[in-house]
């Protein structure tokens, strides 16, 4: 009980626990402030861990009941991308194959969907995953249920394959006549015929997958960049009462991911607790908004950078330990020596408010928060502008640590700024980025014997033209066309190219 009171900082507002019966979940009639926040933040974190473990136990109980009668069939359950309540790195350890449901909204950027695919591949150890569910047309549970454009579902399906899926499936086969999902899309709609646009497009996609899918199945993604997706930081960051309500953790991960996706740099998504032996396989590791630093993580990151790795983190990083308690001694806590900075204060910016960031190749705006940074060995890369009292303070820094470098990003940069910040790092590490027109993405899967499959995807409703010498001489598998110089992609078009 003494350890519990210490872990929860229970003396705050006289919350000291004297009897186990005094422990109440973070509900509204207890200390819950909302569904994500609590007066006793450590209680909120431990309750989230309990819920995750309890639901995982339900899954493993059901799995084991099946195993008693079937020792061979792979067992899975459908996950949901960046779903907050469950730590999918823990779940994947108990699943034979990872599967997930992909339901992007009408305003979901294709880069965010790509990130979710990479996350689902990442939790399973970068093995091929299953696209368990997607809709062949509308989703019914958004406020506005826009129909998919011609070719859009095909594009979404091949995007999943491009990022590591070996299976493409749909919910649902036949549209229900009643119930709350009666307007959810289906292969066979309420008309009950095979004459609908959706049925014909789905059948055509099935023919494509059947024709060339076996060549691609089992091939892998090869990445030299890792991004940490940390559910503990997810829960902690969005559970903070201050300094701002402006954070959405997956959006902050996407902020960094998007800059790499735009340059077609492949990314593996990893846990923050990834062992050093595996982390050292990457040239670049990024930990967006890593507010919770679990035991051993800081030491692993120090060893990784000291041995030549490049590490990026920044705003809100290193503030909390595993109990959601502030690490004393100044931000970013246990990462302070590695990053070579002391963050004295964190200024919150109102919605729509921005702060200027200038320096080197970066001419950008920051939003949500601004870290007021003192350098302790780090080199300044950019400063804050404007008329705040901390104008001229460092906004971006880099610290030489052993053989490697550690970059600190003091404020969430806009898309242009993040791209400008990442560009010289990509170049210095020779990450083999490839430029494609806006809204066109390129991914490569690697098979046995040196085979390579490039997926060129037009994520827009407009025609695109491009020339990529790296693809010349390859064969487009869906048409048999040999690729030479100019490549033309129709709206939501897809080329699957076997490279020589």
Secondary structure, 3 states (H helix, E strand, C coil): CHHHHHHCCCCHHHCCCCCHHHCCCCCCCCCECCCCCECCHHHHHHHHHHHHHHHHHHHHHHHHHHHCCCCCCCCCCEECCCCCCCCHHHHHCCCCCCEEECCCCCCCCHHHHHHHHHHHHHHCCCCCEEEEECCCCCCCCCCCCCCCCCCHHHHHHHHHHHCCEEEECCCCCECCCCCCCCCCCCCECCCCCCCCHHHHHHHHHHHHHHHHHHHHCCCECCCCEEEECCHHHHHHHHHCCCCCCCCCHHHHHHHHHHHHHCCCCCCEEECCCCCHHHHCCCCEEECCCCCECCCCHHHHHHHHHHCCCEEEEECCCCCECCCCCECCCCECHHHHHHHCEEEEEEEECCCCCEEEEEECCEEEEEEEEEEEEEECCCEEEEEECCCCCCCCCEEEEEEEECCEEEEEECEEECHHHHHHHHHHHHHHCCCCCCCCCCCEEEEEEECHHHCEEEEEEECCCCCEEEECHHHCCCEECCCCCECCCEEEECCCCEEEEEEC
